[in-house]
């Protein structure tokens, strides 16, 4: 079972940047598609970005496209989320997640992810 630990959250002013990291443990990291999700107070958890096992393909929510970049370093068993031009509406707890290869559903489908980190808080002030 893969275990995930996020880091890199914090308080930043609007227009600023943050880089989140998700360190994983387990022998099969390189076979897992990985995703980032976020949850704002009083709202449901929503998809942010996803990346295929090799890193060759990435997917983004429309709200972050052009501002956020997901990447992974399979040698370090780590996935990243570079967040630029942050907005107050980006505030929330950010979670990384892993799902089995070949789940056969959209990467934005929360229910297909079987392992989750504990989350890291991102707060963007106006």
SULFENJO-V319468 format. One record per residue. N is the residue number from 1. RES is the residue in one small letter. D_LAST is the distance of its C-alpha to the last C-alpha in Angstrom with 1 decimal. Layout:
N_RES_D_LAST / N_RES_D_LAST
This chain:
1_x_39.7 / 2_x_36.6 / 3_x_34.1 / 4_x_30.5 / 5_x_28.2 / 6_x_24.5 / 7_x_22.7 / 8_x_19.8 / 9_x_16.8 / 10_x_14.4 / 11_x_11.0 / 12_x_9.1 / 13_x_6.2 / 14_x_5.3 / 15_x_8.9 / 16_x_10.6 / 17_x_13.5 / 18_x_15.4 / 19_x_19.0 / 20_x_20.3 / 21_x_24.1 / 22_x_26.5 / 23_x_29.9 / 24_x_32.8 / 25_x_36.3 / 26_x_39.3 / 27_x_41.9 / 28_x_40.7 / 29_x_37.1 / 30_x_38.2 / 31_x_39.3 / 32_x_36.1 / 33_x_33.6 / 34_x_30.2 / 35_x_27.0 / 36_x_23.4 / 37_x_22.0 / 38_x_18.9 / 39_x_18.7 / 40_x_15.9 / 41_x_17.0 / 42_x_19.6 / 43_x_19.9 / 44_x_22.5 / 45_x_22.4 / 46_x_21.8 / 47_x_23.1 / 48_x_20.9 / 49_x_23.7 / 50_x_27.3 / 51_x_29.9 / 52_x_33.7 / 53_x_35.9 / 54_x_36.8 / 55_x_33.3 / 56_x_34.8 / 57_x_32.7 / 58_x_29.1 / 59_x_27.3 / 60_x_23.8 / 61_x_22.0 / 62_x_21.3 / 63_x_17.5 / 64_x_17.4 / 65_x_20.4 / 66_x_20.2 / 67_x_17.1 / 68_x_18.6 / 69_x_22.1 / 70_x_24.4 / 71_x_27.4 / 72_x_30.1 / 73_x_32.6 / 74_x_35.6 / 75_x_37.4 / 76_x_34.8 / 77_x_34.3 / 78_x_30.5 / 79_x_28.0 / 80_x_24.6 / 81_x_21.3 / 82_x_19.6 / 83_x_16.0 / 84_x_14.7 / 85_x_12.0 / 86_x_9.8 / 87_x_7.6 / 88_x_6.0 / 89_x_9.6 / 90_x_11.1 / 91_x_10.7 / 92_x_14.3 / 93_x_17.5 / 94_x_19.0 / 95_x_22.8 / 96_x_25.4 / 97_x_28.6 / 98_x_32.0 / 99_x_34.5 / 100_x_38.2 / 101_x_39.3 / 102_x_40.8 / 103_x_38.9 / 104_x_39.5 / 105_x_36.3 / 106_x_33.0 / 107_x_30.8 / 108_x_28.1 / 109_x_30.5 / 110_x_29.2 / 111_x_32.7 / 112_x_34.3 / 113_x_32.5 / 114_x_34.7 / 115_x_33.0 / 116_x_29.5 / 117_x_27.6 / 118_x_26.2 / 119_x_22.5 / 120_x_19.7 / 121_x_16.3 / 122_x_13.2 / 123_x_9.9 / 124_x_6.7 / 125_x_3.8 / 126_x_0.0
